[in-house]
């Protein structure tokens, strides 16, 4: 379904219209998932808003990165009024209102933020009291007085981009972040339990590491908890984050005391026998992993999880918060992986640029704008010079910063460059290699490399058949 841009709406245009008409109108003005209950609440609320105050609203404004929706927003350069609508007085309303206030005040620190909650069941309006942090009963005359003060209305512009927590941890250490609905739901499920194995699967950009560290921060206050990663921290993780959160490398962890909780990030890179050992050393083992970032082709996380049934609890993160899902969808397509069931599917074809090497060499690209990330050639060396036919990658690496994929797990870059020399090919409608240019899982490494890019990736090809294949994949996703 096409996603339309948000527009400012006059509620007078909706007054007295059918539920279906309202749903379609809202879809054409920015939000595709407006439901019957939402339309019923909106119709009921309109009757309580004076005609002169009905213009200037944005309906169901969504921050897709964290799947956060605001039912009604009216804002100008000085104030923001947010009205949340509920069919009944049941459920936890205050949590949503507090989160809305924190989000809006964080994005617009110099605006006056006013939040109401409308209950259709008894036609009641509640107002958020900032000082007491409570919803208190208000009157529609007060709502209208507040609405009347908002002039020259405009559309909100909330850019909520979560950076890689291991590289840029300040937002986490300062507590200036919000979990997505998917993250919040999974965190609640984890905290309900205190024994067994809980496994969380999610593709790159869904916030696994952020959720893992947020969970660790919560649990370590009351439980004997350890946080482990499978790589050397100094190559991947910011030093301040390592020290303040006491992050440890899994292969050097030898504490024999039984912990209440052990949390492991990037668990797909840990071998079966080691996972079994960690399971014995704690009451509750929580694993975060992405099977498609098993770059060493260990393939043992699934075997371990099968052994943990039926006491195993599994959940999947389905919302991309670090970037949109363009990179993930393209990487899955060229690697032949099954589609991910994202709540919001997006594909921006301008983010993916594919060139033959002869075309690329003519481009004027700033060497500081891109980072080359390569598949790892072997466990012993980062070069494939012994089997290389053209040595073109060496000239590229002299122009750009470069690194192998094993040192890039958990990181992200604005722009990434991937060179596919004549050692790569297409087999069975997916990317493959005809020369030993990579050890481990080539496709998992390719997937991981592409998912490191946030804004743009350039893929350079030596082989025209490979070029055509990549362009067809991009074309199919665009259509």
Buried (B, 14 or more C-beta within 10 A) or exposed (E): EEBEEBEBBEBEEBBEBEBEEBBEBBBEBBBBBBEEEBBBBBBBBBEBBEEEBBBBBBBBBBBBBBBBBBBBBBBBEEBBBBBBBBBEEEEEBEEBBBBBBEBBBBBBEEBBBBBBBBBBEEEBBBBBEEEEEEBEEBEBEEBBEBBEBBEEBEEBEBEBEBBBBBBBBEBBBEEEBBBBBBBBBBBEEBEEEEEBBBBBBBBBBBBBBBBBBBBBBBBBEEEBBBBBBBBEBEEBBBEEBBEEBEBBBBBEBEEEEEBBBBBBBBBBBBBBEBBEEBBEBBBBBBBBBBBBBBBBBBBBBBEBBEEBEEEBBEBBBBBBBBBBBBBBBBBBBBBEBEEBEBBBBBBBEEBBBBBBBEEBEEEEEEEEBBBBBBBBBEEEEBBBEEEBEEEBBEEBBEEBEBBBBBBBBBBBBEBBBBBBBBBBBBEEEBBBBEBEBBBBBBBBBBBBBBBBBBBBBBBBBBBEEBBEBBBBBBEEBEE
